[in-house]
Amino acid sequence: MTDPAQHNAGKTCWNCPAVEFKGHVDFRACGQAAFSRAAEGQLVVECKRREEIGYFDPMSITYDACPEYEATEFGYLLRGMRVMILGMDGYLGWPLALKLAKLGCQVFGIDNMLRRELVAERGAQSVLPIGSMQERIESARELLGVEIDFRPIDLCDREEFFAYVEEVKPEAFVQYAEIPSAPYSMASVETATKTIYNNNIGTLNLMFAMRDYAPEASMIKLGTMGEYGSPLTGRPLFEGLFPGDAVLQHGDDEWSLGGELVPRDPVSFYHVSKVQGTFTMYESCKYWWLRGIDVMQGVVYGLHTPELMTDPSLNTRFDIDEWWGTVINRFVAQAVVGAPLTIFGSGNQIRGYITVADAMQCMIRLLASPPEPGQYEVVNQVTDVLSVRELAQTVARIGRDEFDLTPTIQRIENPRVEAEEHPYEVIHEKLEKDFGFSSQSNVEDEIRYMFKRLMEPSSRELIEASRDTLFPKTLWSGGEKTLEVVEADLDY
Ligand SMILES: NC(=O)c1ccc[n+]([C@@H]2O[C@H](COP(=O)([O-])OP(=O)(O)OC[C@H]3O[C@@H](n4cnc5c(N)ncnc54)[C@H](O)[C@@H]3O)[C@@H](O)[C@H]2O)c1
């Protein structure tokens, strides 16, 4: 394995967002040959930060030899990199903003506060108290000594967004600004339409903004493991693209599948919107020589990173209701207020998971190591692969043995349309092999940490106030109903 701090030391200006390509190179005609042409010196670049060195071969300077890069525990990072986070007020956007700012990046962000609005519409709220964006930015300035630039912009508002991108000229983008709820997207034609529109038009606007104002920037776009579904054949979930030696056999014929996008089988209209996001990005890299990494992220859980732990005024949001909470977070909240931990159907559905702290580490490593121009890269961002039943049992055990609670687990009628028994083999190698990632968390410790925080009176009261929103009722077949309990009091 590469030294985690040095995984990108040998990358060159070819991968750097601070250079501009010179001359009339038809990249599409070059295709994969572009890389070797660059090596042969047929392609020159100019550094936007070091104009004094003039035109040069993009392969001639490596990150470890360039004074614009500095060594960090996450690899070489472009000094003061301008990163724009789309969806900065969200569960993941805020901790990423803090971490990047602490690393010396110039952090810019937008959000239209849609998440706050939609959670409130459902009668719920973040059960970790959070200040307004301005209050949190002020706290970050006082407590961490960092500056963060934020604008209340809707990514679907092309004019405002393009103007901000033109002003900042980011060197990297992180696309988090989407509506991320499967049940919300299945609740009605209105919520399905809103999800598809918001997520797809937003991403499309990002692609055009990059093409016109920041073509050398790299982008990290959030996909989800739910794009793949859970193929009943047991086909492994490769990292977005088939490996080089994959073949399709039919009758007497055989074809190579190497490098092709793997099939998608999305599990809700939200996931359908994510699949379209994948194609939007894939095509933009191809048409306009943009570069980006599509992150097929597992379900994220937990609430701590070193920066978030500094002070409660830096909290990130933490939702626990049926629509906006994710599974482990919801289980812990249910256990804290004595509500049953609800598992759907058999509970043998298997999914990939990652803590918020590990997810942040991955994001910084990916930002530190942009793909080549025109390259669409995909990683599966997962550390643990577990069944929902196992997770409920682990949460219940820790609640009982270490926090003096008496959790119960219920199997309820499954409101979703999904396989309850299925093979699930996730390939997740690239982050470790190519980007130096190594997990710093584990499921039990993160659950303990969540119990500690959620049992504080301020959070416990907020969970109590949202109690009615804990029990699931949204059906994939339409409408809502009180779901039947199939089995009460499962062992753990
Ligand atoms: N949290 C998870 O478990 C998980 C798992 C897999 C993938 N993802 C993906 O990661 C991304 C971030 O997830 P999250 O959990 O932080 O969600 P979140 O809802 O907390 O954050 C998204 C933020 O984007 C904002 N937003 C939405 N539409 C916008 C628009 N048009 N313009 C500006 N801002 C907009 C929201 O107000 C919110 O603050 C999403 O794309 C989601 O699909 C999340």
The ligand as an SDF file (V2000), in Angstrom:
LIG
                    3D

 44 48  0  0  0  0  0  0  0  0999 V2000
  -25.9350   11.0170    4.3400 N   0  0  0  0  0  0  0  0  0  0  0  0
  -25.8490    9.8430    3.7350 C   0  0  0  0  0  0  0  0  0  0  0  0
  -25.9890    8.7750    4.3520 O   0  0  0  0  0  0  0  0  0  0  0  0
  -25.5570    9.7730    2.2530 C   0  0  0  0  0  0  0  0  0  0  0  0
  -25.2800    8.5220    1.6730 C   0  0  0  0  0  0  0  0  0  0  0  0
  -25.0030    8.4490    0.3240 C   0  0  0  0  0  0  0  0  0  0  0  0
  -24.9900    9.6070   -0.4430 C   0  0  0  0  0  0  0  0  0  0  0  0
  -25.2770   10.8150    0.1400 N   0  0  0  0  0  0  0  0  0  0  0  0
  -25.2500   12.0110   -0.7020 C   0  0  0  0  0  0  0  0  0  0  0  0
  -24.3990   12.9670   -0.0910 O   0  0  0  0  0  0  0  0  0  0  0  0
  -24.8920   14.2880   -0.3560 C   0  0  0  0  0  0  0  0  0  0  0  0
  -24.9830   15.0630    0.9490 C   0  0  0  0  0  0  0  0  0  0  0  0
  -25.8200   14.3560    1.8570 O   0  0  0  0  0  0  0  0  0  0  0  0
  -26.2240   14.9360    3.2570 P   0  0  0  0  0  0  0  0  0  0  0  0
  -26.5740   13.7760    4.1140 O   0  0  0  0  0  0  0  0  0  0  0  0
  -25.2220   15.9280    3.7060 O   0  0  0  0  0  0  0  0  0  0  0  0
  -27.5850   15.6880    2.8890 O   0  0  0  0  0  0  0  0  0  0  0  0
  -28.1510   17.0870    3.4300 P   0  0  0  0  0  0  0  0  0  0  0  0
  -29.5660   17.1820    2.9640 O   0  0  0  0  0  0  0  0  0  0  0  0
  -27.9070   17.2100    4.8970 O   0  0  0  0  0  0  0  0  0  0  0  0
  -27.2390   18.1430    2.6710 O   0  0  0  0  0  0  0  0  0  0  0  0
  -27.5250   18.6310    1.4030 C   0  0  0  0  0  0  0  0  0  0  0  0
  -27.5710   20.1370    1.4800 C   0  0  0  0  0  0  0  0  0  0  0  0
  -27.8000   20.6300    0.1580 O   0  0  0  0  0  0  0  0  0  0  0  0
  -28.7390   21.6670    0.2200 C   0  0  0  0  0  0  0  0  0  0  0  0
  -29.4090   21.7430   -1.0930 N   0  0  0  0  0  0  0  0  0  0  0  0
  -30.2620   20.8530   -1.6530 C   0  0  0  0  0  0  0  0  0  0  0  0
  -30.6430   21.2870   -2.8620 N   0  0  0  0  0  0  0  0  0  0  0  0
  -30.0130   22.4660   -3.0750 C   0  0  0  0  0  0  0  0  0  0  0  0
  -30.0110   23.4020   -4.1330 C   0  0  0  0  0  0  0  0  0  0  0  0
  -30.7670   23.2330   -5.2230 N   0  0  0  0  0  0  0  0  0  0  0  0
  -29.2240   24.5050   -4.0200 N   0  0  0  0  0  0  0  0  0  0  0  0
  -28.4660   24.7100   -2.9080 C   0  0  0  0  0  0  0  0  0  0  0  0
  -28.4450   23.8650   -1.8660 N   0  0  0  0  0  0  0  0  0  0  0  0
  -29.2150   22.7570   -1.9510 C   0  0  0  0  0  0  0  0  0  0  0  0
  -29.6690   21.3070    1.3600 C   0  0  0  0  0  0  0  0  0  0  0  0
  -30.3400   22.4350    1.9000 O   0  0  0  0  0  0  0  0  0  0  0  0
  -28.7040   20.6530    2.3580 C   0  0  0  0  0  0  0  0  0  0  0  0
  -28.2200   21.5780    3.2890 O   0  0  0  0  0  0  0  0  0  0  0  0
  -26.2110   14.1080   -1.0820 C   0  0  0  0  0  0  0  0  0  0  0  0
  -25.9810   14.2650   -2.4600 O   0  0  0  0  0  0  0  0  0  0  0  0
  -26.6000   12.6900   -0.8010 C   0  0  0  0  0  0  0  0  0  0  0  0
  -27.3530   12.1520   -1.8490 O   0  0  0  0  0  0  0  0  0  0  0  0
  -25.5500   10.9110    1.4730 C   0  0  0  0  0  0  0  0  0  0  0  0
  1  2  1  0
  2  3  2  0
  2  4  1  0
  4  5  1  0
  4 44  2  0
  5  6  2  0
  6  7  1  0
  7  8  2  0
  8  9  1  0
  8 44  1  0
  9 10  1  0
  9 42  1  0
 10 11  1  0
 11 12  1  0
 11 40  1  0
 12 13  1  0
 13 14  1  0
 14 15  2  0
 14 16  1  0
 14 17  1  0
 17 18  1  0
 18 19  2  0
 18 20  1  0
 18 21  1  0
 21 22  1  0
 22 23  1  0
 23 24  1  0
 23 38  1  0
 24 25  1  0
 25 26  1  0
 25 36  1  0
 26 27  1  0
 26 35  1  0
 27 28  2  0
 28 29  1  0
 29 30  1  0
 29 35  2  0
 30 31  1  0
 30 32  2  0
 32 33  1  0
 33 34  2  0
 34 35  1  0
 36 37  1  0
 36 38  1  0
 38 39  1  0
 40 41  1  0
 40 42  1  0
 42 43  1  0
M  CHG  2   8   1  16  -1
M  END
$$$$
